[in-house]
Amino acid sequence: MASKASWSTGLCDCFDDCGSCCLTFWCPCIAFGRIAEIVDRGANSCTKSGATYVLLGMLTGLQIQWLFSCGYRSRLREQYQLPEKPCDDCLVHCFCGHLALCQEYRELTNRGFDMPAGWHKNVEMQTRGVTTAPAVTGGMSR
């Protein structure tokens, strides 16, 4: 079994990045939407994921967004081979939802993602300046 990497920051290290800490506290739907867009590799937009996060709370009258967001924590961990700690992903989101979102946001930022830019813009920025080798037809000849 391959060894797992470590989270770049701890669950309670929110003040390592006060910007994402404030965003997660005041607008968790935006923080979640940005995380989901990156984890989904652009399949779902920040807006769609964030709106779903808000609607789950509004339609049920309960704060059950953690059921939705814990799945994204699991997928993020799988993508980067991160350990499931300090406990089960759903328990982390149920009892420490804002801390979990903040940690996930920092993790993706520390891995080089410009979170406000979204998936497609990040891919564009990463591939800018990368050129492909010219196609060679006919093989080598003397």
N, CA, C and O atoms as CSV, one atom per row, in Angstrom:
chain,resi,resn,atom,element,x,y,z
A,1,MET,N,N,0.839,-1.180,0.000
A,1,MET,CA,C,0.000,0.000,0.000
A,1,MET,C,C,0.888,1.248,0.000
A,1,MET,O,O,1.849,1.331,0.765
A,2,ALA,N,N,0.566,2.202,-0.849
A,2,ALA,CA,C,1.363,3.423,-0.947
A,2,ALA,C,C,1.191,4.263,0.309
A,2,ALA,O,O,0.115,4.320,0.904
A,3,SER,N,N,2.282,4.912,0.694
A,3,SER,CA,C,2.188,5.772,1.867
A,3,SER,C,C,1.405,7.030,1.500
A,3,SER,O,O,1.454,7.521,0.373
A,4,LYS,N,N,0.697,7.517,2.480
A,4,LYS,CA,C,-0.125,8.692,2.248
A,4,LYS,C,C,0.666,9.954,2.558
A,4,LYS,O,O,1.518,9.970,3.447
A,5,ALA,N,N,0.374,10.996,1.819
A,5,ALA,CA,C,0.970,12.306,2.057
A,5,ALA,C,C,0.308,12.900,3.292
A,5,ALA,O,O,-0.616,12.306,3.848
A,6,SER,N,N,0.761,14.038,3.711
A,6,SER,CA,C,0.166,14.733,4.838
A,6,SER,C,C,-0.576,15.964,4.344
A,6,SER,O,O,-0.252,16.519,3.294
A,7,TRP,N,N,-1.577,16.383,5.113
A,7,TRP,CA,C,-2.224,17.653,4.841
A,7,TRP,C,C,-1.171,18.747,5.001
A,7,TRP,O,O,-0.304,18.648,5.869
A,8,SER,N,N,-1.239,19.773,4.183
A,8,SER,CA,C,-0.250,20.848,4.269
A,8,SER,C,C,-0.456,21.718,5.510
A,8,SER,O,O,0.483,22.368,5.970
A,9,THR,N,N,-1.662,21.735,6.048
A,9,THR,CA,C,-1.966,22.461,7.284
A,9,THR,C,C,-2.918,21.617,8.120
A,9,THR,O,O,-3.573,20.707,7.613
A,10,GLY,N,N,-2.981,21.929,9.394
A,10,GLY,CA,C,-3.881,21.209,10.276
A,10,GLY,C,C,-5.307,21.736,10.207
A,10,GLY,O,O,-5.562,22.804,9.649
A,11,LEU,N,N,-6.216,20.988,10.770
A,11,LEU,CA,C,-7.628,21.352,10.772
A,11,LEU,C,C,-7.860,22.701,11.453
A,11,LEU,O,O,-8.707,23.478,11.013
A,12,CYS,N,N,-7.128,22.977,12.500
A,12,CYS,CA,C,-7.335,24.209,13.283
A,12,CYS,C,C,-6.355,25.323,12.930
A,12,CYS,O,O,-6.190,26.262,13.709
A,13,ASP,N,N,-5.705,25.239,11.778
A,13,ASP,CA,C,-4.727,26.255,11.368
A,13,ASP,C,C,-5.354,27.348,10.511
A,13,ASP,O,O,-4.729,27.841,9.572
A,14,CYS,N,N,-6.578,27.723,10.834
A,14,CYS,CA,C,-7.316,28.701,10.023
A,14,CYS,C,C,-6.597,30.030,9.890
A,14,CYS,O,O,-6.658,30.668,8.839
A,15,PHE,N,N,-5.919,30.451,10.941
A,15,PHE,CA,C,-5.304,31.768,10.899
A,15,PHE,C,C,-4.003,31.780,10.109
A,15,PHE,O,O,-3.347,32.818,10.021
A,16,ASP,N,N,-3.614,30.628,9.526
A,16,ASP,CA,C,-2.479,30.611,8.604
A,16,ASP,C,C,-2.823,31.403,7.341
A,16,ASP,O,O,-1.940,31.933,6.668
A,17,ASP,N,N,-4.106,31.474,7.034
A,17,ASP,CA,C,-4.590,32.212,5.869
A,17,ASP,C,C,-5.887,32.903,6.275
A,17,ASP,O,O,-6.972,32.338,6.140
A,18,CYS,N,N,-5.763,34.111,6.765
A,18,CYS,CA,C,-6.935,34.834,7.286
A,18,CYS,C,C,-7.975,35.108,6.201
A,18,CYS,O,O,-9.167,35.178,6.498
A,19,GLY,N,N,-7.544,35.263,4.955
A,19,GLY,CA,C,-8.486,35.508,3.861
A,19,GLY,C,C,-9.437,34.346,3.665
A,19,GLY,O,O,-10.651,34.537,3.592
A,20,SER,N,N,-8.890,33.139,3.581
A,20,SER,CA,C,-9.763,31.974,3.388
A,20,SER,C,C,-10.562,31.684,4.659
A,20,SER,O,O,-11.677,31.168,4.593
A,21,CYS,N,N,-9.988,32.018,5.808
A,21,CYS,CA,C,-10.701,31.851,7.074
A,21,CYS,C,C,-11.956,32.730,7.082
A,21,CYS,O,O,-13.042,32.259,7.422
A,22,CYS,N,N,-11.811,33.981,6.714
A,22,CYS,CA,C,-12.958,34.898,6.683
A,22,CYS,C,C,-13.972,34.480,5.619
A,22,CYS,O,O,-15.178,34.497,5.866
A,23,LEU,N,N,-13.483,34.105,4.440
A,23,LEU,CA,C,-14.380,33.658,3.375
A,23,LEU,C,C,-15.201,32.463,3.838
A,23,LEU,O,O,-16.415,32.427,3.637
A,24,THR,N,N,-14.551,31.492,4.452
A,24,THR,CA,C,-15.230,30.283,4.903
A,24,THR,C,C,-16.234,30.587,6.013
A,24,THR,O,O,-17.307,29.986,6.061
A,25,PHE,N,N,-15.896,31.504,6.889
A,25,PHE,CA,C,-16.794,31.836,7.990
A,25,PHE,C,C,-18.012,32.622,7.502
A,25,PHE,O,O,-19.141,32.302,7.874
A,26,TRP,N,N,-17.794,33.655,6.668
A,26,TRP,CA,C,-18.880,34.529,6.248
A,26,TRP,C,C,-19.619,34.019,5.019
A,26,TRP,O,O,-20.819,34.260,4.886
A,27,CYS,N,N,-18.941,33.326,4.125
A,27,CYS,CA,C,-19.554,32.853,2.879
A,27,CYS,C,C,-19.145,31.410,2.588
A,27,CYS,O,O,-18.476,31.150,1.588
A,28,PRO,N,N,-19.539,30.468,3.448
A,28,PRO,CA,C,-19.112,29.086,3.227
A,28,PRO,C,C,-19.573,28.520,1.886
A,28,PRO,O,O,-18.939,27.611,1.349
A,29,CYS,N,N,-20.667,29.047,1.344
A,29,CYS,CA,C,-21.148,28.544,0.056
A,29,CYS,C,C,-20.154,28.871,-1.066
A,29,CYS,O,O,-19.998,28.085,-2.000
A,30,ILE,N,N,-19.486,30.016,-0.978
A,30,ILE,CA,C,-18.488,30.376,-1.993
A,30,ILE,C,C,-17.245,29.514,-1.822
A,30,ILE,O,O,-16.706,28.993,-2.798
A,31,ALA,N,N,-16.790,29.366,-0.582
A,31,ALA,CA,C,-15.617,28.520,-0.322
A,31,ALA,C,C,-15.891,27.097,-0.792
A,31,ALA,O,O,-15.057,26.488,-1.462
A,32,PHE,N,N,-17.066,26.566,-0.440
A,32,PHE,CA,C,-17.400,25.203,-0.867
A,32,PHE,C,C,-17.481,25.120,-2.385
A,32,PHE,O,O,-16.964,24.173,-2.978
A,33,GLY,N,N,-18.119,26.094,-3.022
A,33,GLY,CA,C,-18.245,26.074,-4.483
A,33,GLY,C,C,-16.895,26.042,-5.180
A,33,GLY,O,O,-16.709,25.318,-6.158
A,34,ARG,N,N,-15.954,26.830,-4.671
A,34,ARG,CA,C,-14.612,26.848,-5.265
A,34,ARG,C,C,-13.901,25.518,-5.064
A,34,ARG,O,O,-13.251,25.014,-5.980
A,35,ILE,N,N,-14.022,24.952,-3.877
A,35,ILE,CA,C,-13.411,23.643,-3.600
A,35,ILE,C,C,-14.011,22.594,-4.524
A,35,ILE,O,O,-13.288,21.818,-5.148
A,36,ALA,N,N,-15.345,22.574,-4.609
A,36,ALA,CA,C,-16.036,21.568,-5.420
A,36,ALA,C,C,-15.658,21.680,-6.891
A,36,ALA,O,O,-15.473,20.663,-7.559
A,37,GLU,N,N,-15.540,22.901,-7.404
A,37,GLU,CA,C,-15.175,23.070,-8.814
A,37,GLU,C,C,-13.794,22.478,-9.094
A,37,GLU,O,O,-13.600,21.826,-10.120
A,38,ILE,N,N,-12.840,22.696,-8.199
A,38,ILE,CA,C,-11.498,22.151,-8.388
A,38,ILE,C,C,-11.512,20.630,-8.240
A,38,ILE,O,O,-10.929,19.920,-9.059
A,39,VAL,N,N,-12.173,20.132,-7.201
A,39,VAL,CA,C,-12.224,18.679,-6.977
A,39,VAL,C,C,-12.941,17.985,-8.136
A,39,VAL,O,O,-12.548,16.892,-8.542
A,40,ASP,N,N,-13.995,18.616,-8.670
A,40,ASP,CA,C,-14.739,18.060,-9.810
A,40,ASP,C,C,-14.019,18.259,-11.132
A,40,ASP,O,O,-14.494,17.809,-12.174
A,41,ARG,N,N,-12.875,18.932,-11.094
A,41,ARG,CA,C,-12.090,19.224,-12.295
A,41,ARG,C,C,-12.918,19.946,-13.358
A,41,ARG,O,O,-12.829,19.662,-14.552
A,42,GLY,N,N,-13.735,20.900,-12.870
A,42,GLY,CA,C,-14.513,21.745,-13.764
A,42,GLY,C,C,-15.822,21.156,-14.244
A,42,GLY,O,O,-16.544,21.816,-14.990
A,43,ALA,N,N,-16.155,19.942,-13.846
A,43,ALA,CA,C,-17.408,19.327,-14.286
A,43,ALA,C,C,-18.617,20.090,-13.742
A,43,ALA,O,O,-19.650,20.164,-14.408
A,44,ASN,N,N,-18.500,20.649,-12.554
A,44,ASN,CA,C,-19.538,21.487,-11.968
A,44,ASN,C,C,-18.908,22.825,-11.622
A,44,ASN,O,O,-17.783,22.884,-11.127
A,45,SER,N,N,-19.638,23.891,-11.885
A,45,SER,CA,C,-19.111,25.228,-11.611
A,45,SER,C,C,-19.193,25.559,-10.135
A,45,SER,O,O,-19.918,24.922,-9.371
A,46,CYS,N,N,-18.433,26.570,-9.755
A,46,CYS,CA,C,-18.481,27.099,-8.391
A,46,CYS,C,C,-19.903,27.538,-8.064
A,46,CYS,O,O,-20.407,27.267,-6.974
A,47,THR,N,N,-20.541,28.209,-9.001
A,47,THR,CA,C,-21.896,28.716,-8.788
A,47,THR,C,C,-22.879,27.580,-8.540
A,47,THR,O,O,-23.678,27.645,-7.606
A,48,LYS,N,N,-22.828,26.552,-9.358
A,48,LYS,CA,C,-23.758,25.428,-9.211
A,48,LYS,C,C,-23.542,24.709,-7.878
A,48,LYS,O,O,-24.506,24.405,-7.175
A,49,SER,N,N,-22.310,24.442,-7.536
A,49,SER,CA,C,-22.023,23.735,-6.287
A,49,SER,C,C,-22.359,24.591,-5.072
A,49,SER,O,O,-22.922,24.095,-4.096
A,50,GLY,N,N,-22.016,25.875,-5.130
A,50,GLY,CA,C,-22.329,26.778,-4.028
A,50,GLY,C,C,-23.821,26.940,-3.833
A,50,GLY,O,O,-24.301,26.969,-2.700
A,51,ALA,N,N,-24.564,27.046,-4.936
A,51,ALA,CA,C,-26.021,27.176,-4.848
A,51,ALA,C,C,-26.646,25.907,-4.261
A,51,ALA,O,O,-27.581,25.986,-3.464
A,52,THR,N,N,-26.143,24.762,-4.647
A,52,THR,CA,C,-26.640,23.502,-4.089
A,52,THR,C,C,-26.399,23.467,-2.590
A,52,THR,O,O,-27.261,23.028,-1.829
A,53,TYR,N,N,-25.239,23.922,-2.167
A,53,TYR,CA,C,-24.881,23.978,-0.752
A,53,TYR,C,C,-25.875,24.849,0.027
A,53,TYR,O,O,-26.333,24.465,1.103
A,54,VAL,N,N,-26.201,26.014,-0.522
A,54,VAL,CA,C,-27.152,26.920,0.129
A,54,VAL,C,C,-28.558,26.318,0.130
A,54,VAL,O,O,-29.243,26.335,1.152
A,55,LEU,N,N,-28.982,25.790,-1.010
A,55,LEU,CA,C,-30.334,25.235,-1.109
A,55,LEU,C,C,-30.568,24.069,-0.156
A,55,LEU,O,O,-31.668,23.906,0.372
A,56,LEU,N,N,-29.547,23.268,0.062
A,56,LEU,CA,C,-29.696,22.162,1.015
A,56,LEU,C,C,-30.092,22.670,2.394
A,56,LEU,O,O,-30.938,22.077,3.064
A,57,GLY,N,N,-29.485,23.753,2.808
A,57,GLY,CA,C,-29.824,24.343,4.101
A,57,GLY,C,C,-31.185,25.007,4.100
A,57,GLY,O,O,-31.938,24.885,5.066
A,58,MET,N,N,-31.508,25.713,3.017
A,58,MET,CA,C,-32.769,26.448,2.955
A,58,MET,C,C,-33.973,25.514,2.844
A,58,MET,O,O,-34.984,25.732,3.510
A,59,LEU,N,N,-33.878,24.495,2.025
A,59,LEU,CA,C,-35.015,23.612,1.787
A,59,LEU,C,C,-35.305,22.689,2.961
A,59,LEU,O,O,-36.456,22.320,3.193
A,60,THR,N,N,-34.282,22.321,3.689
A,60,THR,CA,C,-34.496,21.406,4.799
A,60,THR,C,C,-34.685,22.140,6.119
A,60,THR,O,O,-35.206,21.572,7.079
A,61,GLY,N,N,-34.263,23.401,6.170
A,61,GLY,CA,C,-34.347,24.143,7.421
A,61,GLY,C,C,-33.304,23.684,8.431
A,61,GLY,O,O,-33.290,24.143,9.573
A,62,LEU,N,N,-32.441,22.786,8.008
A,62,LEU,CA,C,-31.382,22.257,8.870
A,62,LEU,C,C,-30.031,22.560,8.243
A,62,LEU,O,O,-29.931,22.814,7.042
A,63,GLN,N,N,-29.030,22.532,9.043
A,63,GLN,CA,C,-27.677,22.706,8.526
A,63,GLN,C,C,-27.116,21.333,8.149
A,63,GLN,O,O,-26.261,20.791,8.849
A,64,ILE,N,N,-27.603,20.781,7.044
A,64,ILE,CA,C,-27.155,19.441,6.648
A,64,ILE,C,C,-26.188,19.473,5.463
A,64,ILE,O,O,-25.934,18.445,4.835
A,65,GLN,N,N,-25.658,20.640,5.167
A,65,GLN,CA,C,-24.719,20.736,4.057
A,65,GLN,C,C,-23.525,19.817,4.257
A,65,GLN,O,O,-22.884,19.416,3.285
A,66,TRP,N,N,-23.221,19.480,5.490
A,66,TRP,CA,C,-22.074,18.623,5.773
A,66,TRP,C,C,-22.226,17.268,5.089
A,66,TRP,O,O,-21.227,16.629,4.759
A,67,LEU,N,N,-23.465,16.820,4.872
A,67,LEU,CA,C,-23.666,15.550,4.160
A,67,LEU,C,C,-23.137,15.657,2.730
A,67,LEU,O,O,-22.576,14.703,2.192
A,68,PHE,N,N,-23.321,16.812,2.135
A,68,PHE,CA,C,-22.869,17.077,0.770
A,68,PHE,C,C,-21.362,17.321,0.736
A,68,PHE,O,O,-20.649,16.771,-0.104
A,69,SER,N,N,-20.891,18.153,1.663
A,69,SER,CA,C,-19.487,18.553,1.632
A,69,SER,C,C,-18.526,17.461,2.084
A,69,SER,O,O,-17.364,17.471,1.678
A,70,CYS,N,N,-18.973,16.519,2.910
A,70,CYS,CA,C,-18.053,15.461,3.351
A,70,CYS,C,C,-17.633,14.573,2.185
A,70,CYS,O,O,-16.529,14.027,2.187
A,71,GLY,N,N,-18.500,14.425,1.198
A,71,GLY,CA,C,-18.136,13.651,0.007
A,71,GLY,C,C,-17.009,14.295,-0.774
A,71,GLY,O,O,-16.157,13.607,-1.337
A,72,TYR,N,N,-17.007,15.616,-0.806
A,72,TYR,CA,C,-15.939,16.322,-1.499
A,72,TYR,C,C,-14.621,16.226,-0.738
A,72,TYR,O,O,-13.552,16.161,-1.344
A,73,ARG,N,N,-14.700,16.217,0.586
A,73,ARG,CA,C,-13.473,16.031,1.379
A,73,ARG,C,C,-12.876,14.659,1.068
A,73,ARG,O,O,-11.663,14.526,0.906
A,74,SER,N,N,-13.725,13.652,0.987
A,74,SER,CA,C,-13.256,12.297,0.673
A,74,SER,C,C,-12.606,12.253,-0.701
A,74,SER,O,O,-11.551,11.641,-0.869
A,75,ARG,N,N,-13.218,12.891,-1.676
A,75,ARG,CA,C,-12.662,12.894,-3.032
A,75,ARG,C,C,-11.340,13.650,-3.086
A,75,ARG,O,O,-10.405,13.226,-3.766
A,76,LEU,N,N,-11.261,14.776,-2.367
A,76,LEU,CA,C,-10.010,15.545,-2.314
A,76,LEU,C,C,-8.905,14.686,-1.701
A,76,LEU,O,O,-7.781,14.660,-2.203
A,77,ARG,N,N,-9.227,13.991,-0.625
A,77,ARG,CA,C,-8.235,13.126,0.030
A,77,ARG,C,C,-7.765,12.032,-0.918
A,77,ARG,O,O,-6.571,11.742,-0.993
A,78,GLU,N,N,-8.698,11.427,-1.640
A,78,GLU,CA,C,-8.340,10.358,-2.577
A,78,GLU,C,C,-7.439,10.896,-3.691
A,78,GLU,O,O,-6.461,10.247,-4.063
A,79,GLN,N,N,-7.760,12.069,-4.220
A,79,GLN,CA,C,-6.976,12.645,-5.312
A,79,GLN,C,C,-5.535,12.905,-4.902
A,79,GLN,O,O,-4.618,12.740,-5.706
A,80,TYR,N,N,-5.334,13.313,-3.652
A,80,TYR,CA,C,-3.992,13.678,-3.201
A,80,TYR,C,C,-3.422,12.714,-2.164
A,80,TYR,O,O,-2.413,13.012,-1.523
A,81,GLN,N,N,-4.065,11.564,-2.000
A,81,GLN,CA,C,-3.590,10.526,-1.078
A,81,GLN,C,C,-3.376,11.074,0.339
A,81,GLN,O,O,-2.354,10.802,0.970
A,82,LEU,N,N,-4.340,11.840,0.824
A,82,LEU,CA,C,-4.253,12.433,2.157
A,82,LEU,C,C,-4.910,11.523,3.182
A,82,LEU,O,O,-5.879,10.836,2.859
A,83,PRO,N,N,-4.410,11.504,4.402
A,83,PRO,CA,C,-4.997,10.646,5.432
A,83,PRO,C,C,-6.352,11.176,5.900
A,83,PRO,O,O,-6.612,12.378,5.863
A,84,GLU,N,N,-7.195,10.266,6.336
A,84,GLU,CA,C,-8.500,10.639,6.874
A,84,GLU,C,C,-8.311,10.965,8.348
A,84,GLU,O,O,-8.416,10.094,9.211
A,85,LYS,N,N,-8.030,12.235,8.621
A,85,LYS,CA,C,-7.785,12.639,9.995
A,85,LYS,C,C,-8.273,14.047,10.229
A,85,LYS,O,O,-8.319,14.828,9.279
A,86,PRO,N,N,-8.627,14.401,11.396
A,86,PRO,CA,C,-8.421,13.671,12.643
A,86,PRO,C,C,-9.395,12.516,12.847
A,86,PRO,O,O,-9.187,11.687,13.734
A,87,CYS,N,N,-10.471,12.444,12.032
A,87,CYS,CA,C,-11.414,11.326,12.111
A,87,CYS,C,C,-12.128,11.221,10.771
A,87,CYS,O,O,-11.711,11.843,9.794
A,88,ASP,N,N,-13.189,10.447,10.719
A,88,ASP,CA,C,-13.977,10.234,9.513
A,88,ASP,C,C,-14.367,11.568,8.865
A,88,ASP,O,O,-14.689,12.530,9.562
A,89,ASP,N,N,-14.336,11.618,7.532
A,89,ASP,CA,C,-14.633,12.849,6.802
A,89,ASP,C,C,-15.989,13.445,7.171
A,89,ASP,O,O,-16.106,14.656,7.359
A,90,CYS,N,N,-17.002,12.607,7.273
A,90,CYS,CA,C,-18.338,13.125,7.591
A,90,CYS,C,C,-18.409,13.655,9.014
A,90,CYS,O,O,-19.123,14.623,9.274
A,91,LEU,N,N,-17.691,13.048,9.926
A,91,LEU,CA,C,-17.658,13.580,11.294
A,91,LEU,C,C,-16.946,14.923,11.339
A,91,LEU,O,O,-17.365,15.830,12.058
A,92,VAL,N,N,-15.876,15.048,10.575
A,92,VAL,CA,C,-15.157,16.325,10.516
A,92,VAL,C,C,-16.094,17.408,9.996
A,92,VAL,O,O,-16.145,18.503,10.555
A,93,HIS,N,N,-16.837,17.110,8.929
A,93,HIS,CA,C,-17.742,18.121,8.369
A,93,HIS,C,C,-18.964,18.361,9.243
A,93,HIS,O,O,-19.477,19.479,9.288
A,94,CYS,N,N,-19.432,17.347,9.927
A,94,CYS,CA,C,-20.596,17.506,10.801
A,94,CYS,C,C,-20.278,18.405,11.991
A,94,CYS,O,O,-21.054,19.305,12.315
A,95,PHE,N,N,-19.158,18.169,12.634
A,95,PHE,CA,C,-18.833,18.882,13.869
A,95,PHE,C,C,-17.889,20.070,13.676
A,95,PHE,O,O,-17.836,20.964,14.520
A,96,CYS,N,N,-17.157,20.081,12.587
A,96,CYS,CA,C,-16.171,21.155,12.344
A,96,CYS,C,C,-16.251,21.618,10.893
A,96,CYS,O,O,-15.226,21.742,10.222
A,97,GLY,N,N,-17.458,21.872,10.408
A,97,GLY,CA,C,-17.669,22.186,8.994
A,97,GLY,C,C,-16.853,23.339,8.464
A,97,GLY,O,O,-16.217,23.225,7.417
A,98,HIS,N,N,-16.864,24.461,9.185
A,98,HIS,CA,C,-16.103,25.625,8.723
A,98,HIS,C,C,-14.599,25.348,8.753
A,98,HIS,O,O,-13.868,25.757,7.851
A,99,LEU,N,N,-14.148,24.659,9.788
A,99,LEU,CA,C,-12.723,24.323,9.868
A,99,LEU,C,C,-12.327,23.396,8.718
A,99,LEU,O,O,-11.259,23.554,8.126
A,100,ALA,N,N,-13.191,22.428,8.404
A,100,ALA,CA,C,-12.906,21.484,7.320
A,100,ALA,C,C,-12.826,22.204,5.980
A,100,ALA,O,O,-11.895,21.980,5.207
A,101,LEU,N,N,-13.808,23.076,5.702
A,101,LEU,CA,C,-13.778,23.825,4.445
A,101,LEU,C,C,-12.536,24.689,4.356
A,101,LEU,O,O,-11.908,24.778,3.300
A,102,CYS,N,N,-12.184,25.320,5.451
A,102,CYS,CA,C,-11.004,26.186,5.467
A,102,CYS,C,C,-9.732,25.368,5.204
A,102,CYS,O,O,-8.858,25.807,4.457
A,103,GLN,N,N,-9.629,24.195,5.808
A,103,GLN,CA,C,-8.460,23.336,5.596
A,103,GLN,C,C,-8.385,22.875,4.137
A,103,GLN,O,O,-7.309,22.877,3.539
A,104,GLU,N,N,-9.508,22.488,3.576
A,104,GLU,CA,C,-9.538,22.026,2.190
A,104,GLU,C,C,-9.171,23.165,1.232
A,104,GLU,O,O,-8.436,22.961,0.265
A,105,TYR,N,N,-9.683,24.345,1.506
A,105,TYR,CA,C,-9.375,25.527,0.695
A,105,TYR,C,C,-7.876,25.809,0.738
A,105,TYR,O,O,-7.256,26.049,-0.298
A,106,ARG,N,N,-7.291,25.781,1.949
A,106,ARG,CA,C,-5.845,26.014,2.091
A,106,ARG,C,C,-5.054,24.928,1.378
A,106,ARG,O,O,-4.039,25.213,0.743
A,107,GLU,N,N,-5.510,23.691,1.479
A,107,GLU,CA,C,-4.798,22.579,0.837
A,107,GLU,C,C,-4.696,22.807,-0.669
A,107,GLU,O,O,-3.621,22.668,-1.252
A,108,LEU,N,N,-5.810,23.153,-1.290
A,108,LEU,CA,C,-5.793,23.373,-2.733
A,108,LEU,C,C,-4.961,24.604,-3.097
A,108,LEU,O,O,-4.257,24.604,-4.107
A,109,THR,N,N,-5.043,25.646,-2.279
A,109,THR,CA,C,-4.214,26.834,-2.501
A,109,THR,C,C,-2.735,26.476,-2.392
A,109,THR,O,O,-1.928,26.888,-3.224
A,110,ASN,N,N,-2.385,25.710,-1.366
A,110,ASN,CA,C,-0.989,25.308,-1.169
A,110,ASN,C,C,-0.493,24.374,-2.268
A,110,ASN,O,O,0.714,24.236,-2.465
A,111,ARG,N,N,-1.404,23.741,-2.975
A,111,ARG,CA,C,-1.027,22.879,-4.095
A,111,ARG,C,C,-0.970,23.657,-5.410
A,111,ARG,O,O,-0.817,23.072,-6.482
A,112,GLY,N,N,-1.094,24.983,-5.314
A,112,GLY,CA,C,-0.876,25.827,-6.483
A,112,GLY,C,C,-2.125,26.318,-7.196
A,112,GLY,O,O,-2.013,26.969,-8.235
A,113,PHE,N,N,-3.292,26.033,-6.681
A,113,PHE,CA,C,-4.515,26.494,-7.331
A,113,PHE,C,C,-4.828,27.922,-6.931
A,113,PHE,O,O,-4.716,28.290,-5.761
A,114,ASP,N,N,-5.220,28.724,-7.908
A,114,ASP,CA,C,-5.750,30.064,-7.657
A,114,ASP,C,C,-7.255,29.849,-7.516
A,114,ASP,O,O,-7.977,29.773,-8.511
A,115,MET,N,N,-7.716,29.754,-6.281
A,115,MET,CA,C,-9.088,29.341,-6.015
A,115,MET,C,C,-10.147,30.231,-6.665
A,115,MET,O,O,-11.095,29.700,-7.244
A,116,PRO,N,N,-10.031,31.555,-6.597
A,116,PRO,CA,C,-11.069,32.376,-7.243
A,116,PRO,C,C,-11.125,32.203,-8.765
A,116,PRO,O,O,-12.160,32.465,-9.378
A,117,ALA,N,N,-10.032,31.767,-9.370
A,117,ALA,CA,C,-9.982,31.631,-10.830
A,117,ALA,C,C,-10.799,30.455,-11.345
A,117,ALA,O,O,-11.265,30.490,-12.484
A,118,GLY,N,N,-10.983,29.424,-10.544
A,118,GLY,CA,C,-11.736,28.257,-10.998
A,118,GLY,C,C,-10.866,27.259,-11.745
A,118,GLY,O,O,-9.703,27.529,-12.047
A,119,TRP,N,N,-11.438,26.120,-12.031
A,119,TRP,CA,C,-10.708,25.012,-12.651
A,119,TRP,C,C,-10.167,25.366,-14.033
A,119,TRP,O,O,-8.974,25.210,-14.291
A,120,HIS,N,N,-11.036,25.839,-14.918
A,120,HIS,CA,C,-10.631,26.059,-16.306
A,120,HIS,C,C,-9.541,27.121,-16.423
A,120,HIS,O,O,-8.609,26.963,-17.212
A,121,LYS,N,N,-9.644,28.176,-15.667
A,121,LYS,CA,C,-8.619,29.222,-15.688
A,121,LYS,C,C,-7.300,28.690,-15.122
A,121,LYS,O,O,-6.230,29.037,-15.621
A,122,ASN,N,N,-7.370,27.843,-14.077
A,122,ASN,CA,C,-6.152,27.244,-13.525
A,122,ASN,C,C,-5.470,26.359,-14.554
A,122,ASN,O,O,-4.247,26.387,-14.688
A,123,VAL,N,N,-6.253,25.577,-15.278
A,123,VAL,CA,C,-5.674,24.713,-16.320
A,123,VAL,C,C,-5.032,25.573,-17.398
A,123,VAL,O,O,-3.933,25.277,-17.868
A,124,GLU,N,N,-5.722,26.636,-17.786
A,124,GLU,CA,C,-5.183,27.543,-18.798
A,124,GLU,C,C,-3.868,28.171,-18.326
A,124,GLU,O,O,-2.911,28.262,-19.094
A,125,MET,N,N,-3.825,28.600,-17.073
A,125,MET,CA,C,-2.603,29.217,-16.540
A,125,MET,C,C,-1.464,28.205,-16.461
A,125,MET,O,O,-0.307,28.560,-16.688
A,126,GLN,N,N,-1.778,26.954,-16.143
A,126,GLN,CA,C,-0.738,25.933,-16.025
A,126,GLN,C,C,-0.191,25.517,-17.378
A,126,GLN,O,O,0.972,25.129,-17.485
A,127,THR,N,N,-1.017,25.595,-18.414
A,127,THR,CA,C,-0.567,25.158,-19.732
A,127,THR,C,C,-0.078,26.314,-20.598
A,127,THR,O,O,0.429,26.087,-21.697
A,128,ARG,N,N,-0.223,27.551,-20.119
A,128,ARG,CA,C,0.248,28.713,-20.886
A,128,ARG,C,C,1.755,28.600,-21.078
A,128,ARG,O,O,2.498,28.355,-20.128
A,129,GLY,N,N,2.184,28.779,-22.294
A,129,GLY,CA,C,3.612,28.726,-22.580
A,129,GLY,C,C,4.112,27.314,-22.868
A,129,GLY,O,O,5.269,27.133,-23.249
A,130,VAL,N,N,3.255,26.317,-22.689
A,130,VAL,CA,C,3.658,24.940,-22.981
A,130,VAL,C,C,3.365,24.685,-24.450
A,130,VAL,O,O,2.237,24.855,-24.913
A,131,THR,N,N,4.383,24.282,-25.162
A,131,THR,CA,C,4.200,23.997,-26.579
A,131,THR,C,C,4.391,22.508,-26.804
A,131,THR,O,O,5.078,21.827,-26.043
A,132,THR,N,N,3.781,22.031,-27.842
A,132,THR,CA,C,3.935,20.621,-28.176
A,132,THR,C,C,5.003,20.475,-29.243
A,132,THR,O,O,5.247,21.393,-30.026
A,133,ALA,N,N,5.624,19.334,-29.264
A,133,ALA,CA,C,6.659,19.073,-30.273
A,133,ALA,C,C,5.991,18.973,-31.649
A,133,ALA,O,O,4.858,18.507,-31.764
A,134,PRO,N,N,6.690,19.407,-32.669
A,134,PRO,CA,C,6.106,19.300,-34.020
A,134,PRO,C,C,5.957,17.858,-34.435
A,134,PRO,O,O,6.763,17.004,-34.068
A,135,ALA,N,N,4.920,17.595,-35.201
A,135,ALA,CA,C,4.687,16.242,-35.687
A,135,ALA,C,C,5.688,15.905,-36.768
A,135,ALA,O,O,5.946,16.712,-37.661
A,136,VAL,N,N,6.247,14.724,-36.689
A,136,VAL,CA,C,7.221,14.252,-37.671
A,136,VAL,C,C,6.548,13.178,-38.496
A,136,VAL,O,O,6.071,12.178,-37.960
A,137,THR,N,N,6.510,13.383,-39.791
A,137,THR,CA,C,5.886,12.399,-40.659
A,137,THR,C,C,6.954,11.693,-41.472
A,137,THR,O,O,7.986,12.274,-41.804
A,138,GLY,N,N,6.700,10.455,-41.783
A,138,GLY,CA,C,7.613,9.712,-42.646
A,138,GLY,C,C,8.787,9.067,-41.950
A,138,GLY,O,O,9.509,8.289,-42.573
A,139,GLY,N,N,9.002,9.353,-40.713
A,139,GLY,CA,C,10.125,8.728,-40.004
A,139,GLY,C,C,11.449,9.321,-40.437
A,139,GLY,O,O,11.509,10.346,-41.115
A,140,MET,N,N,12.515,8.639,-40.023
A,140,MET,CA,C,13.860,9.116,-40.326
A,140,MET,C,C,14.326,8.543,-41.656
A,140,MET,O,O,14.026,7.400,-42.000
A,141,SER,N,N,15.056,9.350,-42.384
A,141,SER,CA,C,15.638,8.856,-43.641
A,141,SER,C,C,16.927,9.628,-43.890
A,141,SER,O,O,17.126,10.716,-43.350
A,142,ARG,N,N,17.804,9.050,-44.718
A,142,ARG,CA,C,19.069,9.704,-45.061
A,142,ARG,C,C,19.005,10.305,-46.400
A,142,ARG,O,O,19.981,10.899,-46.857
